[in-house]
């Protein structure tokens, strides 16, 4: 496709940012991007375009309300997004000439939207996914960064961490982990060199604020896996809370769950790094946050998994536990071996889909 490019006063290309998605996290990250785009006029065009799947809000199109009020009252009420966030309901208009795509969609819509974008974007564009989930197809697990990269034919990084959208938008301190693709066959031999990578200069500059700190790892797959698999651990923590077994028990569940995620990642996705799971916000910190207040944990605590799922409000935790198990079975791993290698994940699956009771969650741990 033909491309146009705005340039700064020194002749460098300005990045044109489009956020694909407008839920609470999409709106929050658009707000942050808008602040940083304005603060870096030699790197970014000032306007952040946010693609919004149009819907009605109190008799008015939601995009119209966002653009007039500079707020997303449906998904992030009470937060000023900034006058330079522009809501656009037309996907093709939203992506035209964009050089930086921030993908923040519900996981079930990602492949469909990426196919609609394919062939209509600049070949020199880059993307980052903020989606906490995995793509499951033919009994195989694919991190969403790889799905986006395949469909759009552009490099894709990943941003994930202990990031509750409302708290980030309100300016509370938090951290996040930016996973970038490895450059060639060699990894950066120091953190300082890692920060010199073009993807880091783009995404870290766009997202980091004094109260939203970004750490960088050369591990896209590890960052993506953490964001998805922690939902299973959150279910287990919710069962513990519902049973009123106390903080010691929940801490043990978090530790065991973290190690099972680590072991799974290192065995089946060998490009991942142990430190991503054990030291970064996307790993240990996100598990803590999800086990203290996430939706999966809250529903599990009320022991209403079946009711929640029957109401059509499908939780990611049970679905991910099922995908995790099917992936392992497709690799020829027998049921007993799954229980030996990943006992917590196996127990969560049996509580969600088998006949195990929540008070058996610690069986075999």
N, C-alpha and C positions, 0 to 999 in steps of 0.2 A: 504494500500500500504506500501511497505517497505520504511523506511526512513533512511537517513544518516544525520549526524550532525557534523558540524565543531565546535570546541571549542576554547575558548581563552586560554591563558597561565595559567589562574587560574582554568581551568576546566569548566567554565560556557559555556552554549550553545550560539553561536553567531547567531543573527537574520539574516536571508537571505531575503532580500527585493526584491519584484517584483512589478513594477508599471504596471497595466493593463490599457493601453491607452497611446497615444502619441500625443495628440493634444497640443494646446498651454499651457493649464493648466497642463496636464500630463507631458509635457516636463519640465515646470518650477518646478513642485514639485519633479521630478526626480533629477533635478540639486541641489535643496536644500537638498534632502535626501542623495545625493552623498557626499556633503560637510560634513554633519553631521555623515555619516557612517565612513568616513575617520577620523573624529575628535574623534570618540568613538570606537576604535579598540577592546575594551573589551566587547562591546555589539553587534556590527554589523560586518558582512562580508563587505569588502571594496567595492565590486562591486554591483551596483544597476542595476538589469535587467529591461529593459523597453520593454514590449510587443508592437510591432508595426504591425498593419494590413498593410501588404506590399503593396506598390504602387510605381509607377514610378516617379522619379524626374529627369528631364532633361536627360532621357535616362539611368538612373541608378536606381537600387533598393534603396528606401529611407533608409532602414536599413544600407546598405553599405555606403551611404553618411554620415549618423549619426555617424557610428563607425569610419569612416576615418577622418571626419572633427570635430567630437565632437560638433556638432550643428544640430538642426533640422530646416533646411532652409525652409521646407514647412510650418511649423506651429509656429516656434519661431525663426525667422531669426535673426542673429546677436548676439545670446546669446551662450556662451560657456557652454555646459552642464557638462563638466568635463570628464577627461579621464576614470573615473571609472563608467560611465554610458554606459551600453552595450545594444544596440538595438537588439531584437530577434524577428524574424517573426513567429517562430514556437511556438504556444501557449503552447503545452505540454512541450517543452523544457524550456520555460520561467517560468513555474510554478513548475517544478520539485524541490522538497526539499525546496521550499520557506516556510518561517515561518511567513512572514508579507506581506500581499497583500494591495496595494494602488489602489483602483478602481476608475479610472477617464475616464469612457466611455461616449459616447453620450447615452442619456437615452434610446433611442429606441433599443439599442443593448445589454443592460445589461442582460436581462433574457437569451437570446441566448448564450452569452459568459459564463455566470455562469453555464448553463447546460453542456457546453463543459468542464468546469473545474471540475464539481462535480465528486467525486469518484477518482480523480487523484491528490488530494492535501493531505498534511500532516493533520492528525486529530487534531494536536495541533497548527495549524496555526491560525492567527488572521487577521482580515481585517479592513480597514477603507474606507468609501466611501467619495469621493469629488464631487459627482454628484449633480447638482442643478436641481432636477426634482422629479417627483413622478411617481410611477407605478400605472396605472389605469386598473383595471380588474373587470368585473362583477359589474360595477358602484360603486366599492369600491376603496379607496385611500390607497396605501401602501407606506410608506417611503422606499427608496431603501436599507437602512440598513437592514430592515426586509426581503426584497427579497433576498439579498445576504446571510444573515444568514440562511434563510430557504433552499436555493439552495445548499450552501456549507457546512452547518451544523457546522459553526464556528462563534464565536462572532464577531460582526461588530460595530465599532464606526463610527462617522461622523465628517468631518471637513468642515466648511463652514464659509464664512465671506465676508467682503468687499474686495475681492481679485481679482483685474484685473491682469491676468496672466503676461502681459508684464511689468507691474509696479513692481510686486513681483520679477520677474526674473532680472529686472534691479537694484534691491536692494533698491527700495523706501520703506519707512516705511509703514507697514500695520499690521492689527491684523486679527486673525481668531479665531473661536470658535471650540473647540474639544468637541463633545458630546460623552460620554462613557456610556455603559450600567450600570444600577444600580446594585450594588453588593448585591444580596439577597433581602431581604425585607426592608432593612434600607439604607437610603442615608447617605453619609458622613456628620458628624456634623460640619466639618470645612473645609476650603479650603486647609489647610495644609495636612489634612488626605486624601483629595481627590487626592492630588498630589502623594500620596504614592501608588495609585492603579497601578497594573501591566500594564493596557492599557495606562495609562498616562505616565508611565516611558518609554514605547515603543514609542508611537506616538509623545509625546511632545519632546522627545529627538531627534527623527528623523526629525521633522519639524521645531522646533523653532530656530530662529537666532536672533541676536541683532536687526534686522530690520523687522523680521517677528514674531510677538509676538503671542503666543498661550494662550488663556484662556480656562479653562476647566469647563464643566457643566455635571452633571449626567442627561442628557436629550437628548438621541439620536433622538427621534421622533421630538422634538421641533426644533433641529438644521436642520433636513431634511426638515421639513415643511417650515421653513423660506426660505431656498434656492430655493424652488419651487414656493411658492405663491408670492414672491416679484416681479416675472415677470408680474403678473397681475397689480400690483400697478405701475410698470414702464410704462405699456401701458397708464394708466390714466395720468401719469405725461407727457408722450409724447403728448397726446391730448392737455393738458394745454399749453405746449410749442408751439405746432403747431397753437393754437388759439391766441398765444401771450398774455396770460392773466397775465403773470408776476410771480414773485417769491412768493408773498404771497399766490396766488392760489395753486402753486405747493407744497408749504410747508403744506398747509391744506390738500391736497390730500395725501401727504406722511403720515401725522399724522392719518388721517382717515383710510388709507390702513393698517397701522401698527396695529391699534386697531382691525380692522376686522380680520386680520391674527391671532392676539392674541386670540380674542374671539372664532374664529373657532377652533383653536388648543385646547384651554382649554375645550371647550364643547365636541368635538368629539374625542380627544386624551388626556384623562385625566391624563396620565403620564407626560404630558408636564408641564413646569414651566413658570410662568409669566415672570420671570427675563430673561429667554432665549430670548423672543421676545423683551422685552423692554429695556434691559441693555447690551446685548451682540452684538458682531460684526455681527454674523449671522442674527440678527434681525434688529434692528434700523439702524445700519451702512450699512448693505448690501442694505437695501431699499434706503438709501440716494445715495449710489454709483450708483445703477441701475437706479434711477430716474434722475441722472445727466448725465450719459453717456452710459448706457447699450444699447444693440441692440434693445430690445423691445421698449425702449423709443424713440430711433432715428427713427425707422420705423413708430411708431405711430405719431411722430411729423410731418412726411411728409404726413400723412393721406394716406398711401399706403399699408394698411394692406391686402386688398383683392388682390392687385397686387403681393405683397410679397408672399402670400400664394399660389396663382395660379402659380407662378414661381417655385413652389416646395421647396421653402426655408421656410418651416413651422416654424413660431416663437413658442417658448414655451408659451408665454403669452396667446394668444387666445386659444390654446389647453388646457392650465391649467384652464382658466376661464370656459371652457366648461366642463371639468372634475369636477371642483368644483361644478358647478350647478347640474350636473347629480348625483353626490354623495348626495347632499342635497335632491334632488327629490326622490332618492331611499330610503331616510330616512322618507319619507312621508311629507316633508316640502313643503307647497304649494307656488306657484309663488309669491303671494303677501307677504307672510311671509319671503321669501328669500330677497325680496326688502326691507323689514323693518329691517331685522337683518343684512344684508350685502349689503347695498345700492350701495357702490362703485363697488364691485365685480359684482353685478347684472347689473349695468350700463355698465361696460366694456363688459360683455357678450352680452348685447343688442346692443351695438355699433358694435361688431364683427360679431354677428350672427343674430341680429334682425334688426329693422328699425330705431333705435335710431341714431341721429346724434351726432358727437363728441361734439358740443357745448351744448349738454344736459347732459354732464358728471356729473354736480353737482346736477342734479335733484334728490330730495329726500334726499340729504345728511344732 
